[in-house]
Amino acid sequence: MKTFKIIIMILAISVALYEQVSAEKNIYITVIAIVVFMFGMMQLSAKTPSKNQDKEEHDVE
């Protein structure tokens, strides 16, 4: 599932960059591609532990 999300994110950012260099720019496609990319980044970074997680666990105990 993680690789699927990464592939979708790469595809979305590629579409956004392609729209920026094309002669007729479509802002809606660019915005949708950026939203998909940011949603994917949020999903992938949700699994990353915080730097302060160890400190918070020790403070509770």
ChimeraX attribute file (.defattr): number of C-alpha atoms within 10 A of each C-alpha:
attribute: neighborCount
match mode: 1-to-1
recipient: residues
	/A:1	6
	/A:2	10
	/A:3	8
	/A:4	9
	/A:5	17
	/A:6	15
	/A:7	12
	/A:8	16
	/A:9	21
	/A:10	15
	/A:11	15
	/A:12	22
	/A:13	19
	/A:14	15
	/A:15	16
	/A:16	22
	/A:17	14
	/A:18	13
	/A:19	18
	/A:20	14
	/A:21	9
	/A:22	9
	/A:23	8
	/A:24	8
	/A:25	13
	/A:26	12
	/A:27	12
	/A:28	11
	/A:29	14
	/A:30	20
	/A:31	12
	/A:32	15
	/A:33	23
	/A:34	19
	/A:35	15
	/A:36	18
	/A:37	21
	/A:38	15
	/A:39	14
	/A:40	20
	/A:41	14
	/A:42	11
	/A:43	13
	/A:44	13
	/A:45	10
	/A:46	10
	/A:47	8
	/A:48	8
	/A:49	9
	/A:50	10
	/A:51	8
	/A:52	8
	/A:53	10
	/A:54	10
	/A:55	10
	/A:56	11
	/A:57	9
	/A:58	8
	/A:59	8
	/A:60	6
	/A:61	5
